Amino acid sequence: MNQPISILGAGLIGSLLGVYLKKRGLDVHIYDKRSDWRSQQVLSEGRSINMAISYRGWKALQKAGLKEKVEAHTIPMYGRRIHDEHGVTYFQPYGKNDEAIYSVSRNILNQVLLDEAEKEGVQLHFEHKVDHVDVSKNSIDFSLKDGQTKTCKSEVVFGADGAFSSLRTAMQKQMRLNFRQEYISHGYKELTIPATEDGAFAMDPNALHIWPRGNFMLIALPNQDKSFTCTLFMPFEDEKISFDKIRDEQDVVTFFQTYFNDAYQLMPSLTADFCQNQTSALVNIECYPWTVNHCTLIGDAAHAIVPFYGQGMNSGFEDCFILDGLIEKYGTFSWDLVFEKFQKMRKPDTDAICKLAMDNFKEMRDKVSDPRFLIRKKIEAKLHELFPYDWVPLYSMVTFTDIKYSDAYAIGKVQEAVLDKVMSDPFIAQKWENLDYHAILDNVETSRAV
């Protein structure tokens, strides 16, 4: 009789993976060091960024039969609403024909996925802290809450336990594994804009709100209880503006009144939120190989990225979708082949989305309020309108299609170079509507040929 499948981590990726594997008729067990927070009245706040589900995530959820259940907890965001320093706002649509990304609470989404996994028959084991994984034997040693220890043997071990994965740590100690970890200079702090006194949204609920301020920014995503989850991204240390310069409640008030005054007017619990919620770090992680014996990394454990393209969860869900497709093709008697195909297929794409996320951070932080950037976006939207199959904006390729991330990255670089030439015209703001758009597209085709 085959041994069970073990998944380390009961987060978003681990729980969705559990659903997929159970639907394949496997004996699936998910282990997590936390208690079962679903039964608690108050969920942990201040340590997570709202999720934004886009096409890749929906595709994976739909295959698992979960699209409708998750959709009920989401709010569509049709574009960015930019807030300038004077409180004036303007809207930048994400795509055309009402294309949207969908805001959802991490905790609510995780609960839906875990409930479904449990309903399917996945065995959930909370308060199981991983002490050691023997990757040569697929054996896991756990410490339990009562001080007892437990050892489990598995046919397959999946590490879906996040950026600081216990399985990856064990793999690093027991095999030759290339590993790169990079903390960026910025951290983040979660804040809140509550519903108004009459129970309404305080701002446009169908947009991702951004207050870009150069080296720092504030964003806000809507929740179904009519609140907004806000996230402040800022350097930990800097000569001018950084988290370490804000030392007390008066500093918080002065900072927000100066740079985000329209948001400040909507945040009655700002000082308490700022002081109580931790400042968390942002990290990129790359490693290879992802698999040894029958132990495999997936999601952030294999490729953690910063959140600025909204693709961390979506790429992890796409991992599950692709892995399930390989299992469907090769079967569960060919795990070595499945895992080898999986890591070779996905590594170029996860490397690409890591680069794209950092590029988009700079765009959101520095460019979205630049008038020339807005002209550039209008030119790109016009090209997409005229040639919908020949010019697809990079953001649309990543967010509204399942084009491989690596292909989107390559195409995006060609289009970026062509637009750089177009934007070099000092009078582009006056003449952009009357450009020879066919000639621009011809330049793209020429560049691709070269």
Summary of the structure (lengths in Angstrom):
residues: 450
radius of gyration: 23.0
end to end distance: 56.2
largest distance: 73.7
contacts: 1458
relative contact order: 0.13
helix: 44%
strand: 23%
